[in-house]
Amino acid sequence: MSGGNFAVVFKMKDISWGKLYAVKCFTKEQEWRENRFRKISEELEYASSSYFVRPKYME
């Protein structure tokens, strides 16, 4: 895990497929966060790069 001021990120592995994920858990409330991350997610749908993964924001 890696932590910062507003979040903690965990490295997780799907043991069935061996696929790695990063799970970011926010530790402080920010009113604008959900809207901001939804917009980032929409823009990344158009990025064709192996460096980006499709993010999913969950309340």
VEXSEPA-177924 format. One record per atom (N, C-alpha, C, O): chain; x, y, z; residue in one letter; residue number from 1. Coordinates in nm, 2 decimals, decimal comma. Each point is the difference from the previous one (the first is absolute). Last residue first. Example, Ala and Ser with C-alpha at 12.3 -4.5 7.8 and 13.67 -1.06 7.14 Angstrom:
BEGIN
<r><unit>A</unit><x>1,28</x><y>-0,22</y><z>0,71</z><code>S</code><pos>2</pos></r>
<r><unit>A</unit><x>0,09</x><y>0,11</y><z>0,00</z><code>S</code><pos>2</pos></r>
<r><unit>A</unit><x>-0,08</x><y>0,11</y><z>0,08</z><code>S</code><pos>2</pos></r>
<r><unit>A</unit><x>0,05</x><y>0,11</y><z>0,01</z><code>S</code><pos>2</pos></r>
<r><unit>A</unit><x>-0,02</x><y>-0,68</y><z>-0,02</z><code>A</code><pos>1</pos></r>
<r><unit>A</unit><x>-0,09</x><y>0,12</y><z>0,00</z><code>A</code><pos>1</pos></r>
<r><unit>A</unit><x>0,09</x><y>0,12</y><z>0,00</z><code>A</code><pos>1</pos></r>
<r><unit>A</unit><x>0,10</x><y>0,00</y><z>0,07</z><code>A</code><pos>1</pos></r>
This chain:
BEGIN
<r><unit>A</unit><x>-1,88</x><y>0,50</y><z>-0,52</z><code>E</code><pos>59</pos></r>
<r><unit>A</unit><x>-0,02</x><y>0,08</y><z>0,12</z><code>E</code><pos>59</pos></r>
<r><unit>A</unit><x>0,03</x><y>-0,08</y><z>0,13</z><code>E</code><pos>59</pos></r>
<r><unit>A</unit><x>-0,02</x><y>0,05</y><z>0,11</z><code>E</code><pos>59</pos></r>
<r><unit>A</unit><x>0,26</x><y>-0,11</y><z>-0,59</z><code>M</code><pos>58</pos></r>
<r><unit>A</unit><x>-0,11</x><y>-0,06</y><z>0,08</z><code>M</code><pos>58</pos></r>
<r><unit>A</unit><x>-0,01</x><y>0,08</y><z>0,13</z><code>M</code><pos>58</pos></r>
<r><unit>A</unit><x>0,09</x><y>0,02</y><z>0,07</z><code>M</code><pos>58</pos></r>
<r><unit>A</unit><x>0,15</x><y>-0,02</y><z>-0,61</z><code>Y</code><pos>57</pos></r>
<r><unit>A</unit><x>-0,03</x><y>0,08</y><z>0,13</z><code>Y</code><pos>57</pos></r>
<r><unit>A</unit><x>-0,11</x><y>-0,07</y><z>0,07</z><code>Y</code><pos>57</pos></r>
<r><unit>A</unit><x>-0,11</x><y>-0,01</y><z>-0,06</z><code>Y</code><pos>57</pos></r>
<r><unit>A</unit><x>0,48</x><y>-0,15</y><z>-0,32</z><code>K</code><pos>56</pos></r>
<r><unit>A</unit><x>-0,14</x><y>-0,02</y><z>0,04</z><code>K</code><pos>56</pos></r>
<r><unit>A</unit><x>-0,01</x><y>0,07</y><z>0,14</z><code>K</code><pos>56</pos></r>
<r><unit>A</unit><x>0,06</x><y>-0,04</y><z>0,09</z><code>K</code><pos>56</pos></r>
<r><unit>A</unit><x>0,31</x><y>0,03</y><z>-0,56</z><code>P</code><pos>55</pos></r>
<r><unit>A</unit><x>-0,04</x><y>0,01</y><z>0,14</z><code>P</code><pos>55</pos></r>
<r><unit>A</unit><x>-0,15</x><y>-0,01</y><z>0,03</z><code>P</code><pos>55</pos></r>
<r><unit>A</unit><x>-0,08</x><y>0,02</y><z>-0,09</z><code>P</code><pos>55</pos></r>
<r><unit>A</unit><x>0,44</x><y>-0,22</y><z>-0,29</z><code>R</code><pos>54</pos></r>
<r><unit>A</unit><x>-0,13</x><y>0,06</y><z>0,01</z><code>R</code><pos>54</pos></r>
<r><unit>A</unit><x>-0,04</x><y>0,02</y><z>0,15</z><code>R</code><pos>54</pos></r>
<r><unit>A</unit><x>-0,02</x><y>-0,11</y><z>0,07</z><code>R</code><pos>54</pos></r>
<r><unit>A</unit><x>0,53</x><y>0,12</y><z>-0,25</z><code>V</code><pos>53</pos></r>
<r><unit>A</unit><x>-0,11</x><y>-0,10</y><z>0,02</z><code>V</code><pos>53</pos></r>
<r><unit>A</unit><x>-0,13</x><y>0,07</y><z>0,02</z><code>V</code><pos>53</pos></r>
<r><unit>A</unit><x>0,01</x><y>0,12</y><z>0,03</z><code>V</code><pos>53</pos></r>
<r><unit>A</unit><x>0,51</x><y>-0,02</y><z>-0,28</z><code>F</code><pos>52</pos></r>
<r><unit>A</unit><x>-0,12</x><y>0,04</y><z>0,07</z><code>F</code><pos>52</pos></r>
<r><unit>A</unit><x>-0,10</x><y>-0,11</y><z>0,02</z><code>F</code><pos>52</pos></r>
<r><unit>A</unit><x>-0,01</x><y>-0,09</y><z>-0,08</z><code>F</code><pos>52</pos></r>
<r><unit>A</unit><x>0,43</x><y>0,05</y><z>-0,15</z><code>Y</code><pos>51</pos></r>
<r><unit>A</unit><x>0,04</x><y>0,06</y><z>0,13</z><code>Y</code><pos>51</pos></r>
<r><unit>A</unit><x>-0,13</x><y>0,04</y><z>0,08</z><code>Y</code><pos>51</pos></r>
<r><unit>A</unit><x>0,02</x><y>0,03</y><z>0,12</z><code>Y</code><pos>51</pos></r>
<r><unit>A</unit><x>-0,01</x><y>-0,20</y><z>-0,58</z><code>S</code><pos>50</pos></r>
<r><unit>A</unit><x>0,01</x><y>-0,11</y><z>0,09</z><code>S</code><pos>50</pos></r>
<r><unit>A</unit><x>0,04</x><y>0,05</y><z>0,14</z><code>S</code><pos>50</pos></r>
<r><unit>A</unit><x>0,00</x><y>-0,07</y><z>0,10</z><code>S</code><pos>50</pos></r>
<r><unit>A</unit><x>-0,29</x><y>0,35</y><z>-0,48</z><code>S</code><pos>49</pos></r>
<r><unit>A</unit><x>0,14</x><y>-0,02</y><z>0,05</z><code>S</code><pos>49</pos></r>
<r><unit>A</unit><x>0,00</x><y>-0,12</y><z>0,10</z><code>S</code><pos>49</pos></r>
<r><unit>A</unit><x>-0,09</x><y>-0,01</y><z>0,08</z><code>S</code><pos>49</pos></r>
<r><unit>A</unit><x>-0,26</x><y>0,34</y><z>-0,35</z><code>S</code><pos>48</pos></r>
<r><unit>A</unit><x>0,04</x><y>-0,14</y><z>-0,04</z><code>S</code><pos>48</pos></r>
<r><unit>A</unit><x>0,15</x><y>-0,02</y><z>0,04</z><code>S</code><pos>48</pos></r>
<r><unit>A</unit><x>0,09</x><y>0,02</y><z>-0,08</z><code>S</code><pos>48</pos></r>
<r><unit>A</unit><x>-0,53</x><y>0,32</y><z>0,23</z><code>A</code><pos>47</pos></r>
<r><unit>A</unit><x>0,15</x><y>-0,02</y><z>-0,01</z><code>A</code><pos>47</pos></r>
<r><unit>A</unit><x>0,03</x><y>-0,14</y><z>-0,03</z><code>A</code><pos>47</pos></r>
<r><unit>A</unit><x>-0,05</x><y>-0,10</y><z>0,06</z><code>A</code><pos>47</pos></r>
<r><unit>A</unit><x>-0,40</x><y>0,28</y><z>0,01</z><code>Y</code><pos>46</pos></r>
<r><unit>A</unit><x>0,05</x><y>0,03</y><z>-0,13</z><code>Y</code><pos>46</pos></r>
<r><unit>A</unit><x>0,15</x><y>-0,02</y><z>-0,01</z><code>Y</code><pos>46</pos></r>
<r><unit>A</unit><x>0,06</x><y>0,01</y><z>-0,11</z><code>Y</code><pos>46</pos></r>
<r><unit>A</unit><x>-0,30</x><y>-0,07</y><z>0,52</z><code>E</code><pos>45</pos></r>
<r><unit>A</unit><x>-0,06</x><y>-0,10</y><z>-0,09</z><code>E</code><pos>45</pos></r>
<r><unit>A</unit><x>0,06</x><y>0,02</y><z>-0,15</z><code>E</code><pos>45</pos></r>
<r><unit>A</unit><x>0,00</x><y>-0,09</y><z>-0,08</z><code>E</code><pos>45</pos></r>
<r><unit>A</unit><x>0,10</x><y>0,39</y><z>0,45</z><code>L</code><pos>44</pos></r>
<r><unit>A</unit><x>0,09</x><y>-0,12</y><z>-0,02</z><code>L</code><pos>44</pos></r>
<r><unit>A</unit><x>-0,06</x><y>-0,10</y><z>-0,09</z><code>L</code><pos>44</pos></r>
<r><unit>A</unit><x>0,08</x><y>-0,09</y><z>-0,05</z><code>L</code><pos>44</pos></r>
<r><unit>A</unit><x>-0,33</x><y>0,47</y><z>0,18</z><code>E</code><pos>43</pos></r>
<r><unit>A</unit><x>0,10</x><y>0,04</y><z>-0,09</z><code>E</code><pos>43</pos></r>
<r><unit>A</unit><x>0,10</x><y>-0,12</y><z>-0,03</z><code>E</code><pos>43</pos></r>
<r><unit>A</unit><x>0,05</x><y>-0,01</y><z>-0,11</z><code>E</code><pos>43</pos></r>
<r><unit>A</unit><x>-0,40</x><y>-0,04</y><z>0,43</z><code>E</code><pos>42</pos></r>
<r><unit>A</unit><x>-0,06</x><y>0,02</y><z>-0,13</z><code>E</code><pos>42</pos></r>
<r><unit>A</unit><x>0,11</x><y>0,03</y><z>-0,11</z><code>E</code><pos>42</pos></r>
<r><unit>A</unit><x>0,00</x><y>-0,06</y><z>-0,11</z><code>E</code><pos>42</pos></r>
<r><unit>A</unit><x>0,12</x><y>0,03</y><z>0,57</z><code>S</code><pos>41</pos></r>
<r><unit>A</unit><x>-0,03</x><y>-0,13</y><z>-0,05</z><code>S</code><pos>41</pos></r>
<r><unit>A</unit><x>-0,06</x><y>0,01</y><z>-0,15</z><code>S</code><pos>41</pos></r>
<r><unit>A</unit><x>0,04</x><y>-0,08</y><z>-0,08</z><code>S</code><pos>41</pos></r>
<r><unit>A</unit><x>0,04</x><y>0,48</y><z>0,32</z><code>I</code><pos>40</pos></r>
<r><unit>A</unit><x>0,13</x><y>-0,07</y><z>-0,03</z><code>I</code><pos>40</pos></r>
<r><unit>A</unit><x>-0,03</x><y>-0,13</y><z>-0,07</z><code>I</code><pos>40</pos></r>
<r><unit>A</unit><x>0,06</x><y>-0,04</y><z>-0,10</z><code>I</code><pos>40</pos></r>
<r><unit>A</unit><x>-0,43</x><y>0,26</y><z>0,28</z><code>K</code><pos>39</pos></r>
<r><unit>A</unit><x>0,05</x><y>0,06</y><z>-0,12</z><code>K</code><pos>39</pos></r>
<r><unit>A</unit><x>0,13</x><y>-0,06</y><z>-0,05</z><code>K</code><pos>39</pos></r>
<r><unit>A</unit><x>0,02</x><y>-0,01</y><z>-0,12</z><code>K</code><pos>39</pos></r>
<r><unit>A</unit><x>-0,20</x><y>-0,14</y><z>0,53</z><code>R</code><pos>38</pos></r>
<r><unit>A</unit><x>-0,08</x><y>-0,04</y><z>-0,11</z><code>R</code><pos>38</pos></r>
<r><unit>A</unit><x>0,04</x><y>0,06</y><z>-0,13</z><code>R</code><pos>38</pos></r>
<r><unit>A</unit><x>0,00</x><y>-0,07</y><z>-0,11</z><code>R</code><pos>38</pos></r>
<r><unit>A</unit><x>0,21</x><y>0,21</y><z>0,50</z><code>F</code><pos>37</pos></r>
<r><unit>A</unit><x>0,05</x><y>-0,13</y><z>-0,04</z><code>F</code><pos>37</pos></r>
<r><unit>A</unit><x>-0,09</x><y>-0,06</y><z>-0,11</z><code>F</code><pos>37</pos></r>
<r><unit>A</unit><x>0,05</x><y>-0,08</y><z>-0,08</z><code>F</code><pos>37</pos></r>
<r><unit>A</unit><x>-0,17</x><y>0,51</y><z>0,26</z><code>R</code><pos>36</pos></r>
<r><unit>A</unit><x>0,14</x><y>0,00</y><z>-0,06</z><code>R</code><pos>36</pos></r>
<r><unit>A</unit><x>0,04</x><y>-0,13</y><z>-0,05</z><code>R</code><pos>36</pos></r>
<r><unit>A</unit><x>0,05</x><y>-0,02</y><z>-0,12</z><code>R</code><pos>36</pos></r>
<r><unit>A</unit><x>-0,45</x><y>0,05</y><z>0,37</z><code>N</code><pos>35</pos></r>
<r><unit>A</unit><x>-0,02</x><y>0,06</y><z>-0,13</z><code>N</code><pos>35</pos></r>
<r><unit>A</unit><x>0,14</x><y>0,00</y><z>-0,08</z><code>N</code><pos>35</pos></r>
<r><unit>A</unit><x>0,00</x><y>-0,03</y><z>-0,12</z><code>N</code><pos>35</pos></r>
<r><unit>A</unit><x>0,00</x><y>-0,12</y><z>0,57</z><code>E</code><pos>34</pos></r>
<r><unit>A</unit><x>-0,07</x><y>-0,09</y><z>-0,08</z><code>E</code><pos>34</pos></r>
<r><unit>A</unit><x>-0,01</x><y>0,05</y><z>-0,15</z><code>E</code><pos>34</pos></r>
<r><unit>A</unit><x>0,02</x><y>-0,07</y><z>-0,09</z><code>E</code><pos>34</pos></r>
<r><unit>A</unit><x>0,19</x><y>0,35</y><z>0,43</z><code>R</code><pos>33</pos></r>
<r><unit>A</unit><x>0,07</x><y>-0,12</y><z>-0,04</z><code>R</code><pos>33</pos></r>
<r><unit>A</unit><x>-0,07</x><y>-0,08</y><z>-0,10</z><code>R</code><pos>33</pos></r>
<r><unit>A</unit><x>0,05</x><y>-0,04</y><z>-0,10</z><code>R</code><pos>33</pos></r>
<r><unit>A</unit><x>-0,16</x><y>0,47</y><z>0,36</z><code>W</code><pos>32</pos></r>
<r><unit>A</unit><x>0,01</x><y>0,00</y><z>-0,15</z><code>W</code><pos>32</pos></r>
<r><unit>A</unit><x>0,06</x><y>-0,14</y><z>-0,05</z><code>W</code><pos>32</pos></r>
<r><unit>A</unit><x>0,00</x><y>-0,01</y><z>-0,13</z><code>W</code><pos>32</pos></r>
<r><unit>A</unit><x>-0,06</x><y>0,11</y><z>0,61</z><code>E</code><pos>31</pos></r>
<r><unit>A</unit><x>-0,13</x><y>0,01</y><z>-0,07</z><code>E</code><pos>31</pos></r>
<r><unit>A</unit><x>0,01</x><y>-0,02</y><z>-0,15</z><code>E</code><pos>31</pos></r>
<r><unit>A</unit><x>-0,09</x><y>-0,06</y><z>-0,07</z><code>E</code><pos>31</pos></r>
<r><unit>A</unit><x>0,39</x><y>-0,16</y><z>0,46</z><code>Q</code><pos>30</pos></r>
<r><unit>A</unit><x>0,01</x><y>0,12</y><z>-0,09</z><code>Q</code><pos>30</pos></r>
<r><unit>A</unit><x>-0,12</x><y>0,00</y><z>-0,09</z><code>Q</code><pos>30</pos></r>
<r><unit>A</unit><x>-0,03</x><y>-0,10</y><z>-0,07</z><code>Q</code><pos>30</pos></r>
<r><unit>A</unit><x>0,25</x><y>-0,18</y><z>0,54</z><code>E</code><pos>29</pos></r>
<r><unit>A</unit><x>-0,11</x><y>0,04</y><z>-0,08</z><code>E</code><pos>29</pos></r>
<r><unit>A</unit><x>0,03</x><y>0,12</y><z>-0,08</z><code>E</code><pos>29</pos></r>
<r><unit>A</unit><x>0,06</x><y>0,10</y><z>0,05</z><code>E</code><pos>29</pos></r>
<r><unit>A</unit><x>0,29</x><y>-0,48</y><z>0,13</z><code>K</code><pos>28</pos></r>
<r><unit>A</unit><x>-0,06</x><y>0,12</y><z>0,04</z><code>K</code><pos>28</pos></r>
<r><unit>A</unit><x>-0,10</x><y>0,04</y><z>-0,10</z><code>K</code><pos>28</pos></r>
<r><unit>A</unit><x>0,01</x><y>-0,03</y><z>-0,12</z><code>K</code><pos>28</pos></r>
<r><unit>A</unit><x>0,24</x><y>-0,37</y><z>0,08</z><code>T</code><pos>27</pos></r>
<r><unit>A</unit><x>-0,01</x><y>0,01</y><z>0,14</z><code>T</code><pos>27</pos></r>
<r><unit>A</unit><x>-0,06</x><y>0,13</y><z>0,05</z><code>T</code><pos>27</pos></r>
<r><unit>A</unit><x>-0,03</x><y>0,01</y><z>0,12</z><code>T</code><pos>27</pos></r>
<r><unit>A</unit><x>0,04</x><y>-0,37</y><z>-0,58</z><code>F</code><pos>26</pos></r>
<r><unit>A</unit><x>0,01</x><y>0,14</y><z>0,05</z><code>F</code><pos>26</pos></r>
<r><unit>A</unit><x>-0,03</x><y>0,00</y><z>0,15</z><code>F</code><pos>26</pos></r>
<r><unit>A</unit><x>-0,09</x><y>-0,06</y><z>0,05</z><code>F</code><pos>26</pos></r>
<r><unit>A</unit><x>0,28</x><y>-0,33</y><z>-0,39</z><code>C</code><pos>25</pos></r>
<r><unit>A</unit><x>-0,10</x><y>0,03</y><z>0,10</z><code>C</code><pos>25</pos></r>
<r><unit>A</unit><x>0,02</x><y>0,14</y><z>0,05</z><code>C</code><pos>25</pos></r>
<r><unit>A</unit><x>0,11</x><y>0,02</y><z>0,06</z><code>C</code><pos>25</pos></r>
<r><unit>A</unit><x>0,04</x><y>-0,35</y><z>-0,51</z><code>K</code><pos>24</pos></r>
<r><unit>A</unit><x>0,02</x><y>0,12</y><z>0,08</z><code>K</code><pos>24</pos></r>
<r><unit>A</unit><x>-0,12</x><y>0,03</y><z>0,09</z><code>K</code><pos>24</pos></r>
<r><unit>A</unit><x>-0,11</x><y>0,01</y><z>-0,05</z><code>K</code><pos>24</pos></r>
<r><unit>A</unit><x>0,36</x><y>-0,44</y><z>-0,23</z><code>V</code><pos>23</pos></r>
<r><unit>A</unit><x>-0,13</x><y>0,04</y><z>0,06</z><code>V</code><pos>23</pos></r>
<r><unit>A</unit><x>0,04</x><y>0,12</y><z>0,09</z><code>V</code><pos>23</pos></r>
<r><unit>A</unit><x>0,07</x><y>-0,01</y><z>0,09</z><code>V</code><pos>23</pos></r>
<r><unit>A</unit><x>0,14</x><y>-0,29</y><z>-0,53</z><code>A</code><pos>22</pos></r>
<r><unit>A</unit><x>0,03</x><y>0,09</y><z>0,11</z><code>A</code><pos>22</pos></r>
<r><unit>A</unit><x>-0,14</x><y>0,05</y><z>0,05</z><code>A</code><pos>22</pos></r>
<r><unit>A</unit><x>-0,08</x><y>0,04</y><z>-0,08</z><code>A</code><pos>22</pos></r>
<r><unit>A</unit><x>0,25</x><y>-0,52</y><z>-0,17</z><code>Y</code><pos>21</pos></r>
<r><unit>A</unit><x>-0,09</x><y>0,11</y><z>0,00</z><code>Y</code><pos>21</pos></r>
<r><unit>A</unit><x>0,06</x><y>0,10</y><z>0,11</z><code>Y</code><pos>21</pos></r>
<r><unit>A</unit><x>0,07</x><y>-0,04</y><z>0,09</z><code>Y</code><pos>21</pos></r>
<r><unit>A</unit><x>0,06</x><y>-0,44</y><z>-0,42</z><code>L</code><pos>20</pos></r>
<r><unit>A</unit><x>0,03</x><y>0,09</y><z>0,11</z><code>L</code><pos>20</pos></r>
<r><unit>A</unit><x>-0,09</x><y>0,12</y><z>-0,01</z><code>L</code><pos>20</pos></r>
<r><unit>A</unit><x>-0,04</x><y>0,05</y><z>-0,11</z><code>L</code><pos>20</pos></r>
<r><unit>A</unit><x>0,01</x><y>-0,60</y><z>-0,06</z><code>K</code><pos>19</pos></r>
<r><unit>A</unit><x>-0,01</x><y>0,14</y><z>-0,04</z><code>K</code><pos>19</pos></r>
<r><unit>A</unit><x>0,02</x><y>0,09</y><z>0,13</z><code>K</code><pos>19</pos></r>
<r><unit>A</unit><x>-0,05</x><y>-0,03</y><z>0,10</z><code>K</code><pos>19</pos></r>
<r><unit>A</unit><x>0,01</x><y>-0,46</y><z>-0,15</z><code>G</code><pos>18</pos></r>
<r><unit>A</unit><x>0,13</x><y>0,05</y><z>0,02</z><code>G</code><pos>18</pos></r>
<r><unit>A</unit><x>0,01</x><y>0,15</y><z>-0,04</z><code>G</code><pos>18</pos></r>
<r><unit>A</unit><x>0,11</x><y>0,06</y><z>-0,01</z><code>G</code><pos>18</pos></r>
<r><unit>A</unit><x>-0,49</x><y>-0,39</y><z>0,04</z><code>W</code><pos>17</pos></r>
<r><unit>A</unit><x>0,05</x><y>0,04</y><z>-0,13</z><code>W</code><pos>17</pos></r>
<r><unit>A</unit><x>0,14</x><y>0,05</y><z>0,00</z><code>W</code><pos>17</pos></r>
<r><unit>A</unit><x>0,07</x><y>0,01</y><z>-0,10</z><code>W</code><pos>17</pos></r>
<r><unit>A</unit><x>-0,30</x><y>-0,17</y><z>0,50</z><code>S</code><pos>16</pos></r>
<r><unit>A</unit><x>-0,05</x><y>-0,08</y><z>-0,11</z><code>S</code><pos>16</pos></r>
<r><unit>A</unit><x>0,06</x><y>0,02</y><z>-0,13</z><code>S</code><pos>16</pos></r>
<r><unit>A</unit><x>0,03</x><y>-0,09</y><z>-0,08</z><code>S</code><pos>16</pos></r>
<r><unit>A</unit><x>0,06</x><y>0,36</y><z>0,47</z><code>I</code><pos>15</pos></r>
<r><unit>A</unit><x>0,07</x><y>-0,13</y><z>0,00</z><code>I</code><pos>15</pos></r>
<r><unit>A</unit><x>-0,05</x><y>-0,10</y><z>-0,10</z><code>I</code><pos>15</pos></r>
<r><unit>A</unit><x>0,07</x><y>-0,09</y><z>-0,04</z><code>I</code><pos>15</pos></r>
<r><unit>A</unit><x>-0,04</x><y>0,63</y><z>0,08</z><code>D</code><pos>14</pos></r>
<r><unit>A</unit><x>-0,11</x><y>-0,09</y><z>-0,02</z><code>D</code><pos>14</pos></r>
<r><unit>A</unit><x>0,07</x><y>-0,14</y><z>-0,02</z><code>D</code><pos>14</pos></r>
<r><unit>A</unit><x>0,07</x><y>-0,03</y><z>-0,10</z><code>D</code><pos>14</pos></r>
<r><unit>A</unit><x>0,13</x><y>0,47</y><z>0,37</z><code>K</code><pos>13</pos></r>
<r><unit>A</unit><x>0,01</x><y>-0,09</y><z>-0,11</z><code>K</code><pos>13</pos></r>
<r><unit>A</unit><x>-0,11</x><y>-0,10</y><z>0,00</z><code>K</code><pos>13</pos></r>
<r><unit>A</unit><x>-0,04</x><y>-0,06</y><z>0,10</z><code>K</code><pos>13</pos></r>
<r><unit>A</unit><x>0,21</x><y>0,59</y><z>0,09</z><code>M</code><pos>12</pos></r>
<r><unit>A</unit><x>-0,08</x><y>-0,12</y><z>0,02</z><code>M</code><pos>12</pos></r>
<r><unit>A</unit><x>0,02</x><y>-0,09</y><z>-0,13</z><code>M</code><pos>12</pos></r>
<r><unit>A</unit><x>0,02</x><y>0,05</y><z>-0,11</z><code>M</code><pos>12</pos></r>
<r><unit>A</unit><x>0,17</x><y>0,42</y><z>0,40</z><code>K</code><pos>11</pos></r>
<r><unit>A</unit><x>0,03</x><y>-0,09</y><z>-0,11</z><code>K</code><pos>11</pos></r>
<r><unit>A</unit><x>-0,07</x><y>-0,13</y><z>0,02</z><code>K</code><pos>11</pos></r>
<r><unit>A</unit><x>0,02</x><y>-0,07</y><z>0,10</z><code>K</code><pos>11</pos></r>
<r><unit>A</unit><x>-0,14</x><y>0,58</y><z>0,11</z><code>F</code><pos>10</pos></r>
<r><unit>A</unit><x>0,04</x><y>-0,14</y><z>0,02</z><code>F</code><pos>10</pos></r>
<r><unit>A</unit><x>0,02</x><y>-0,07</y><z>-0,13</z><code>F</code><pos>10</pos></r>
<r><unit>A</unit><x>-0,07</x><y>0,02</y><z>-0,10</z><code>F</code><pos>10</pos></r>
<r><unit>A</unit><x>0,05</x><y>0,51</y><z>0,32</z><code>V</code><pos>9</pos></r>
<r><unit>A</unit><x>-0,01</x><y>-0,08</y><z>-0,11</z><code>V</code><pos>9</pos></r>
<r><unit>A</unit><x>0,05</x><y>-0,14</y><z>0,03</z><code>V</code><pos>9</pos></r>
<r><unit>A</unit><x>0,11</x><y>-0,02</y><z>0,06</z><code>V</code><pos>9</pos></r>
<r><unit>A</unit><x>-0,33</x><y>0,49</y><z>0,19</z><code>V</code><pos>8</pos></r>
<r><unit>A</unit><x>0,09</x><y>-0,11</y><z>0,02</z><code>V</code><pos>8</pos></r>
<r><unit>A</unit><x>-0,02</x><y>-0,09</y><z>-0,12</z><code>V</code><pos>8</pos></r>
<r><unit>A</unit><x>-0,11</x><y>-0,02</y><z>-0,04</z><code>V</code><pos>8</pos></r>
<r><unit>A</unit><x>0,01</x><y>0,59</y><z>0,16</z><code>A</code><pos>7</pos></r>
<r><unit>A</unit><x>-0,04</x><y>-0,14</y><z>-0,04</z><code>A</code><pos>7</pos></r>
<r><unit>A</unit><x>0,11</x><y>-0,10</y><z>0,03</z><code>A</code><pos>7</pos></r>
<r><unit>A</unit><x>0,12</x><y>0,03</y><z>0,04</z><code>A</code><pos>7</pos></r>
<r><unit>A</unit><x>-0,11</x><y>0,46</y><z>0,05</z><code>F</code><pos>6</pos></r>
<r><unit>A</unit><x>-0,14</x><y>-0,02</y><z>-0,02</z><code>F</code><pos>6</pos></r>
<r><unit>A</unit><x>-0,04</x><y>-0,15</y><z>-0,04</z><code>F</code><pos>6</pos></r>
<r><unit>A</unit><x>-0,12</x><y>-0,03</y><z>-0,01</z><code>F</code><pos>6</pos></r>
<r><unit>A</unit><x>0,58</x><y>0,18</y><z>0,11</z><code>N</code><pos>5</pos></r>
<r><unit>A</unit><x>-0,08</x><y>0,09</y><z>0,08</z><code>N</code><pos>5</pos></r>
<r><unit>A</unit><x>-0,15</x><y>-0,03</y><z>-0,01</z><code>N</code><pos>5</pos></r>
<r><unit>A</unit><x>-0,07</x><y>0,01</y><z>0,10</z><code>N</code><pos>5</pos></r>
<r><unit>A</unit><x>0,39</x><y>-0,42</y><z>-0,20</z><code>G</code><pos>4</pos></r>
<r><unit>A</unit><x>0,03</x><y>0,15</y><z>-0,02</z><code>G</code><pos>4</pos></r>
<r><unit>A</unit><x>-0,09</x><y>0,08</y><z>0,09</z><code>G</code><pos>4</pos></r>
<r><unit>A</unit><x>-0,05</x><y>-0,06</y><z>0,10</z><code>G</code><pos>4</pos></r>
<r><unit>A</unit><x>0,26</x><y>-0,50</y><z>-0,20</z><code>G</code><pos>3</pos></r>
<r><unit>A</unit><x>-0,10</x><y>0,10</y><z>0,05</z><code>G</code><pos>3</pos></r>
<r><unit>A</unit><x>0,05</x><y>0,15</y><z>-0,02</z><code>G</code><pos>3</pos></r>
<r><unit>A</unit><x>0,12</x><y>0,02</y><z>-0,02</z><code>G</code><pos>3</pos></r>
<r><unit>A</unit><x>-0,08</x><y>-0,59</y><z>-0,13</z><code>S</code><pos>2</pos></r>
<r><unit>A</unit><x>0,07</x><y>0,13</y><z>-0,01</z><code>S</code><pos>2</pos></r>
<r><unit>A</unit><x>-0,10</x><y>0,11</y><z>0,04</z><code>S</code><pos>2</pos></r>
<r><unit>A</unit><x>-0,11</x><y>0,00</y><z>-0,05</z><code>S</code><pos>2</pos></r>
<r><unit>A</unit><x>0,19</x><y>-0,59</y><z>0,07</z><code>M</code><pos>1</pos></r>
<r><unit>A</unit><x>-0,08</x><y>0,12</y><z>0,00</z><code>M</code><pos>1</pos></r>
<r><unit>A</unit><x>0,09</x><y>0,12</y><z>0,00</z><code>M</code><pos>1</pos></r>
<r><unit>A</unit><x>0,11</x><y>0,00</y><z>0,05</z><code>M</code><pos>1</pos></r>
